[in-house]
């Protein structure tokens, strides 16, 4: 009988501690659907999450465009037009991401996207 009460006490403590997440941690626990979009419940709590997701998607599209232009670390010999296009793509992506992060974007993918842009731009010290 004593073992029963001890084990029930441990289970009760574990259950209480599992539900005792502070409010800040609850706001950072963002669930997403299979495509990475915030779900309806998270959008109801924080409508800015959809804007962060759209910035992330735009940045990934710019990185794909840079990949199609073969921009980045191993660009080899390129014409000045190609280099100007690459610089334009990286500048747009950097501006888009830094603006979103400075406005308080909560999606951590924005930081990773910015790091990837800076790394492909050979600005490793800034990444």
Secondary structure by P-SEA (a helix, b strand, c coil): caaaaaaaaaaaaaaaaaacccaaaaaacccccccccccaaaaaaccaaaaaaaaaaaaaaaaaaaaaaccccccccccaaaaaaaaaaaaaaaaaaaaaaaaccccaaaaaaaaaaaaaacccccc
